[in-house]
Amino acid sequence: MIIGVSGTLGSGKDTVSEYLIKKGWQHISLSDLIRKEAKKRGVGFDRDSLREFANLLAKEDGSDALAKIAITKKQKNNLVISSVRKPGEVDYLKKIPDFKLFFINASIKLRYKRIIKRARVGDMTMTFDEFEKQEKQEMSGKSSQVLSYCKSHADVIIDNSGSLENLYKQIDKVLNAKKKKAK
């Protein structure tokens, strides 16, 4: 199985990916691919610069370019691809047999607290109003990320407003259902 992980800012996408890695899954992050290429070209690592750079890559190579790179790098079973954000990525990955798209979400106030706590570049100085505005842009397609598209095409929607244990149970339920179908 290949799982793509999408979701809102601060929802726990990395936490889901890390859990699958601990269970023996291979991992590739589309965001890491962007950062690696940005570093080569001298682009800044703040959220806005990376988003603009991702838009440039999509214009140059197509909106599914990062998904194609991810699949060619690791083609084995039990692969998790994190940071799926663009409709082109979703459409490309959905053509792969045994691909499932997870969309992770949590309440907006909880997610705002998480991003302030994790202290990534650009997150620490963001006000709640700025966070809310950015979310609306990312959901609606006013940026290259159209999270509403990702959510509407998700095979599984996970609410990560609870405990880690609850999150892990939701993931395990999906994985166990897949194992039962395979038998």
C-alpha angles and dihedrals in degrees: 000000000000117000123198115201120210132159149123125307111283094008096124104264092144090047090055091048092048091051091053091047089054087053089057101266121145114238138207125174120211087203090056089052089053092047091049093052092042090055091052090053097041096248119156121254099227115117096253094049092048092048091050090047091050088052090052091050090049091052092048099042107014131269091274095053097107093047090052091051091049093052094047092050095054121017102165128112120270097040123156118202112195130198098036102169112145129078090231090056092049093048093048095047094045088064090064114095113244094018118142125187116214118198113200122202141163136172113299094238092052092048091050090053090050096052092049090049095049090053101207120170109284095012100080096064097041115116120218090252091053090047091052092047092050090049092053090051093049093047096046102044097251083128125040088264113084103186092171087063091049091049094048091051096044119122090204130026114199123195108212098185093111137059127314088249090057091048092051091049090054091051093045091050090058093045093048092049088053091051091051091051091050092057 
